[in-house]
Amino acid sequence: MTDTSLAGTRTAPTLRITVNGEALSLAAGVSVAGLLDHLGLPRRKIAVERNLEIVPRSLYDETLLSDGDQIEIVHFIGGG
């Protein structure tokens, strides 16, 4: 007897990243902008570091995340 329980079933590829020290799984092909949207974070007043390199805000949409990426997100807080 052949096991066909997975026949015809496809799962979307996923990637595992770490965001500020917390593990997170996302669909493959997500950009930095997509990550920020997923987390509900505004693009203003934050900085994103990917694998120890700052990602320029102008490149958020085109910078795709890869499996194993280490992401640090820093929020800027104004005050006086």
Sequence and secondary structure as in RCSB ss.txt:
>XXXX:A:sequence
MTDTSLAGTRTAPTLRITVNGEALSLAAGVSVAGLLDHLGLPRRKIAVERNLEIVPRSLYDETLLSDGDQIEIVH
FIGGG
>XXXX:A:secstr
    TTTT     EEEEEETTEEEEEETT BHHHHHHHHT  STTEEEEETTEEE GGGTTT B  TT EEEEEE
     
